[in-house]
């Protein structure tokens, strides 16, 4: 048996991929979830049957740390949507800041503190800084979601560098892959529209560039950093696949995949203007992580068709 790992956000896209890999290598997984969705990988793939599922809030962290005494913690739980944060900044700050400090403080004062932690951030903390982003570059976040994650990073660095928690921070690009049930995101939203015979509607003009990373590659990076966390305490790592595409380009690729699958896809519709506060172009330099031996294994060419097929399976079941 490997370590006992507390995984927050276990029912999410990255959470499901991390749970699978932790189980494959023999870890005991304490899967912290708030809401159940049977389509999520944690449930649909039967992973939850091999985990200890705990339905709780991050405010329950002191009890969870005392009861389960995890050796390691992967903190993925967050409000992750830019449009939601713009509509409801207060609840986003509550979730992303308070949730982080409650968990980290529970780790600090636990009778047996965890020996390794990974806290997930985002490339959004860079804001409109020059690309490709480097970890020590300017952090120009201003939109509510971006600021919430930057503040959570600062809290994590304080606990790591001043209070001794062996925590590292990841800044991922845009993740995609099977198991993504957040239909406000580009790939799930476009796939659903195509499968329902509707014209996909982008919330931008489609020209904003993003870096795209398959979720399994992000999970591999997360667990690699978890293994090295004691030696890397307080450090930040970009996690990018170095494949960049605009929203419009990615939507058109999905449309072509739908056509190849025998559908008759409607044209992509774009907005007349980009949403306020959106970052025009994002790209990551991930050399620091690559120096540890990580490299992405999946490419858009092979992973997007797999992702579309997964959505077809869950959305077009008889």
C-alpha positions as CSV (number, residue, x, y, z in Angstrom):
1,X,0.0,0.0,0.0
2,X,1.3,3.5,-0.9
3,X,0.5,6.7,0.8
4,X,-2.8,7.9,2.0
5,X,-3.7,10.9,-0.1
6,X,-6.5,13.4,0.5
7,X,-7.8,14.6,-2.9
8,X,-10.1,17.6,-2.9
9,X,-12.2,18.2,-6.0
10,X,-12.1,14.5,-6.7
11,X,-15.2,14.6,-8.8
12,X,-13.9,17.2,-11.2
13,X,-12.0,16.7,-14.5
14,X,-8.5,16.7,-13.1
15,X,-9.7,15.2,-9.8
16,X,-10.9,12.0,-11.6
17,X,-7.7,11.7,-13.6
18,X,-5.6,12.1,-10.4
19,X,-7.7,9.6,-8.5
20,X,-7.1,7.0,-11.2
21,X,-3.4,7.4,-11.2
22,X,-3.1,7.5,-7.4
23,X,-5.1,4.2,-7.3
24,X,-3.0,2.7,-10.0
25,X,0.2,3.3,-8.1
26,X,-1.3,1.9,-4.8
27,X,-2.2,5.0,-2.9
28,X,-5.2,5.0,-0.6
29,X,-7.3,7.9,-1.8
30,X,-9.6,10.0,0.5
31,X,-11.8,11.5,-2.2
32,X,-13.4,14.8,-1.0
33,X,-16.5,15.7,-3.0
34,X,-19.3,18.1,-2.6
35,X,-21.7,17.1,-5.3
36,X,-22.3,13.8,-6.9
37,X,-22.7,13.4,-10.7
38,X,-22.9,9.8,-11.9
39,X,-21.3,10.9,-15.3
40,X,-18.1,12.1,-13.6
41,X,-15.1,9.8,-14.0
42,X,-14.9,9.2,-10.3
43,X,-18.3,7.5,-10.4
44,X,-18.7,6.4,-14.1
45,X,-15.4,4.6,-14.1
46,X,-15.9,2.9,-10.8
47,X,-13.0,4.7,-9.1
48,X,-15.1,5.7,-6.1
49,X,-15.5,2.1,-5.2
50,X,-11.8,1.9,-4.6
51,X,-11.6,5.2,-2.7
52,X,-12.8,6.4,0.7
53,X,-15.5,8.9,-0.5
54,X,-16.1,11.8,1.9
55,X,-18.9,14.3,1.1
56,X,-17.9,17.4,3.0
57,X,-16.9,21.1,2.7
58,X,-13.4,22.5,3.0
59,X,-14.7,24.0,6.3
60,X,-14.6,20.4,7.6
61,X,-10.8,20.2,6.9
62,X,-9.8,20.1,10.6
63,X,-12.0,17.1,11.3
64,X,-10.8,15.4,8.1
65,X,-7.1,15.9,8.8
66,X,-7.6,14.6,12.3
67,X,-9.7,11.6,11.3
68,X,-7.8,10.4,8.2
69,X,-4.3,11.7,8.9
70,X,-3.3,11.8,5.2
71,X,0.3,11.5,4.2
72,X,-0.2,13.8,1.2
73,X,-2.8,16.4,0.0
74,X,-3.8,17.4,-3.6
75,X,-6.0,20.5,-3.4
76,X,-8.0,20.9,-6.6
77,X,-11.4,22.0,-5.3
78,X,-12.3,25.5,-6.4
79,X,-14.7,27.7,-8.3
80,X,-13.0,27.6,-11.6
81,X,-15.2,29.5,-14.1
82,X,-14.3,33.0,-15.3
83,X,-17.9,34.0,-16.2
84,X,-19.2,32.7,-12.9
85,X,-16.5,34.7,-11.0
86,X,-17.5,37.8,-13.0
87,X,-21.2,37.4,-12.0
88,X,-20.5,36.3,-8.4
89,X,-17.1,37.5,-7.2
90,X,-17.8,37.3,-3.5
91,X,-18.7,33.6,-3.6
92,X,-15.6,33.0,-5.8
93,X,-13.3,34.7,-3.3
94,X,-15.1,32.7,-0.5
95,X,-14.5,29.4,-2.2
96,X,-11.0,29.9,-3.6
97,X,-9.4,31.9,-0.8
98,X,-11.2,30.8,2.4
99,X,-11.2,27.2,1.2
100,X,-7.5,27.3,0.6
101,X,-6.5,28.8,4.0
102,X,-8.9,26.6,5.9
103,X,-7.3,23.5,4.3
104,X,-3.7,24.7,4.8
105,X,-4.3,25.7,8.4
106,X,-5.8,22.3,9.1
107,X,-2.7,20.7,7.6
108,X,-0.4,22.9,9.7
109,X,-2.1,22.1,13.1
110,X,-2.9,18.5,12.3
111,X,-1.6,15.9,14.9
112,X,0.3,14.3,12.0
113,X,0.8,17.0,9.3
114,X,0.9,15.8,5.6
115,X,4.4,15.4,4.2
116,X,3.6,16.7,0.7
117,X,1.0,19.0,-0.8
118,X,0.1,20.3,-4.2
119,X,-2.2,23.3,-4.6
120,X,-3.6,23.9,-8.1
121,X,-3.6,27.4,-9.4
122,X,-4.0,28.6,-13.0
123,X,-2.2,30.4,-15.8
124,X,-4.8,33.2,-15.4
125,X,-2.7,34.7,-12.6
126,X,-0.3,36.1,-15.3
127,X,-3.1,38.3,-16.8
128,X,-2.0,40.1,-19.9
129,X,1.7,39.6,-19.3
130,X,4.0,38.9,-22.2
131,X,3.9,35.3,-23.5
132,X,5.1,32.7,-23.1
133,X,4.7,33.0,-19.3
134,X,7.6,32.1,-17.0
135,X,7.1,31.4,-13.3
136,X,9.1,34.4,-12.1
137,X,7.5,36.8,-14.6
138,X,4.9,39.5,-13.8
139,X,1.6,38.5,-12.3
140,X,-0.9,40.9,-13.7
141,X,-4.2,39.3,-12.7
142,X,-7.1,41.7,-12.3
143,X,-10.4,39.8,-13.1
144,X,-12.1,38.2,-10.1
145,X,-11.3,34.6,-10.9
146,X,-7.7,35.4,-11.7
147,X,-7.2,37.4,-8.5
148,X,-8.8,34.7,-6.4
149,X,-6.3,32.2,-7.6
150,X,-3.4,34.6,-7.2
151,X,-4.4,35.3,-3.6
152,X,-4.7,31.6,-3.0
153,X,-1.2,31.2,-4.3
154,X,0.1,33.9,-1.9
155,X,-1.6,32.1,1.0
156,X,0.0,28.9,0.0
157,X,3.5,30.4,-0.4
158,X,3.1,31.9,3.1
159,X,2.3,28.5,4.6
160,X,5.1,26.9,2.7
161,X,7.9,29.5,3.1
162,X,7.1,30.9,6.5
163,X,5.2,28.1,8.2
164,X,7.0,25.1,6.8
165,X,4.3,23.2,4.9
166,X,5.9,21.2,2.1
167,X,3.5,22.6,-0.6
168,X,4.1,23.4,-4.3
169,X,1.8,25.2,-6.7
170,X,0.8,24.3,-10.2
171,X,-0.3,26.8,-12.9
172,X,-2.1,24.8,-15.6
173,X,-3.2,25.9,-19.0
174,X,-6.6,25.0,-20.3
175,X,-7.4,21.3,-19.6
176,X,-9.6,19.1,-21.8
177,X,-10.5,15.5,-22.0
178,X,-13.1,12.8,-21.1
179,X,-14.9,13.5,-17.8
180,X,-15.3,17.3,-18.2
181,X,-18.9,18.1,-17.2
182,X,-18.5,21.8,-17.0
183,X,-20.4,22.9,-20.0
184,X,-19.5,26.5,-19.6
185,X,-16.0,25.6,-20.8
186,X,-15.2,25.6,-24.5
187,X,-14.7,22.0,-25.3
188,X,-17.7,20.6,-23.4
189,X,-19.9,23.4,-24.6
190,X,-19.0,23.0,-28.3
191,X,-19.3,19.2,-28.1
192,X,-22.7,19.3,-26.6
193,X,-24.0,21.8,-29.1
194,X,-22.7,19.8,-32.0
195,X,-24.2,16.6,-30.6
196,X,-27.5,18.3,-30.1
197,X,-27.6,19.6,-33.6
198,X,-27.2,23.2,-32.6
199,X,-24.7,25.8,-33.7
200,X,-22.0,26.2,-31.1
201,X,-21.9,29.7,-29.8
202,X,-18.6,31.1,-28.5
203,X,-18.7,33.8,-25.8
204,X,-15.9,35.6,-27.6
205,X,-14.9,36.6,-31.2
206,X,-12.9,33.3,-31.2
207,X,-9.5,34.9,-31.6
208,X,-8.2,34.6,-28.1
209,X,-5.3,32.1,-27.9
210,X,-5.1,29.5,-25.2
211,X,-2.7,26.6,-24.4
212,X,-4.4,23.2,-24.4
213,X,-3.3,20.3,-22.2
214,X,-4.9,16.8,-22.0
215,X,-6.1,16.0,-18.5
216,X,-4.1,12.8,-18.1
217,X,-0.9,14.8,-18.8
218,X,-1.9,17.3,-16.2
219,X,-2.5,14.5,-13.7
220,X,0.9,13.0,-14.3
221,X,2.5,16.5,-13.7
222,X,0.5,16.9,-10.5
223,X,1.6,13.6,-9.0
224,X,5.2,14.1,-10.1
225,X,5.3,17.3,-8.2
226,X,3.5,15.7,-5.2
227,X,6.4,13.2,-5.1
228,X,9.0,16.0,-5.1
229,X,7.1,18.4,-2.9
230,X,9.3,18.3,0.2
231,X,12.4,19.2,-1.8
232,X,10.5,21.9,-3.8
233,X,8.6,23.6,-0.9
234,X,7.1,26.9,-2.0
235,X,8.0,26.6,-5.7
236,X,5.6,27.3,-8.6
237,X,5.5,25.2,-11.8
238,X,3.8,26.0,-15.1
239,X,2.0,23.0,-16.5
240,X,1.5,23.5,-20.3
241,X,1.3,21.3,-23.3
242,X,2.8,23.9,-25.6
243,X,-0.1,23.3,-28.1
244,X,-1.8,26.7,-28.7
245,X,-5.0,27.4,-30.6
246,X,-7.6,30.1,-30.6
247,X,-11.1,29.3,-29.4
248,X,-12.3,29.6,-33.0
249,X,-9.7,27.2,-34.3
250,X,-10.4,24.6,-31.6
251,X,-14.2,24.8,-32.2
252,X,-13.6,24.3,-35.9
253,X,-11.4,21.2,-35.2
254,X,-14.3,19.8,-33.1
255,X,-16.7,20.6,-35.9
256,X,-14.5,18.7,-38.3
257,X,-14.4,15.7,-35.9
258,X,-18.2,15.8,-35.7
259,X,-18.5,15.7,-39.5
260,X,-16.0,12.8,-39.7
261,X,-18.2,11.0,-37.2
262,X,-21.2,11.2,-39.5
263,X,-22.9,14.3,-38.1
264,X,-24.0,17.4,-40.0
265,X,-22.6,20.1,-37.8
266,X,-23.9,23.6,-37.8
267,X,-21.5,26.5,-38.3
268,X,-19.7,28.0,-35.3
269,X,-21.2,31.3,-34.1
270,X,-18.9,33.9,-32.5
271,X,-19.8,36.9,-30.3
272,X,-19.6,40.4,-31.6
273,X,-17.1,41.4,-28.8
274,X,-14.9,39.6,-26.3
275,X,-16.1,39.5,-22.7
276,X,-14.6,42.2,-20.5
277,X,-11.6,41.1,-18.5
278,X,-10.7,38.2,-20.7
279,X,-7.0,37.7,-21.4
280,X,-6.3,38.0,-25.2
281,X,-3.4,35.5,-25.5
282,X,-1.9,32.9,-23.1
283,X,1.0,30.5,-23.5
284,X,3.2,28.8,-20.9
285,X,6.9,28.0,-20.7
286,X,7.1,24.8,-18.8
287,X,10.9,24.3,-18.8
288,X,11.0,24.1,-15.0
289,X,8.7,21.1,-14.9
290,X,10.3,19.5,-17.9
291,X,13.6,19.5,-16.0
292,X,12.0,17.1,-13.6
293,X,11.4,14.6,-16.5
294,X,7.8,15.5,-17.3
295,X,6.5,16.0,-20.9
296,X,3.0,15.8,-22.3
297,X,2.2,12.5,-24.1
298,X,-1.1,13.4,-25.8
299,X,-1.7,15.8,-28.7
300,X,-4.8,17.5,-29.9
301,X,-4.8,15.5,-33.1
302,X,-5.4,12.2,-31.2
303,X,-6.9,13.4,-27.9
304,X,-9.7,15.7,-29.3
305,X,-11.4,12.8,-31.2
306,X,-11.3,10.7,-28.0
307,X,-12.8,13.5,-26.1
308,X,-15.6,14.0,-28.6
309,X,-16.3,10.3,-28.6
310,X,-16.7,10.4,-24.8
311,X,-19.2,13.3,-25.0
312,X,-21.1,11.4,-27.7
313,X,-21.2,8.4,-25.3
314,X,-22.7,10.3,-22.4
315,X,-25.0,12.7,-24.4
316,X,-26.4,10.4,-27.0
317,X,-27.2,7.3,-25.0
318,X,-30.5,5.7,-25.9
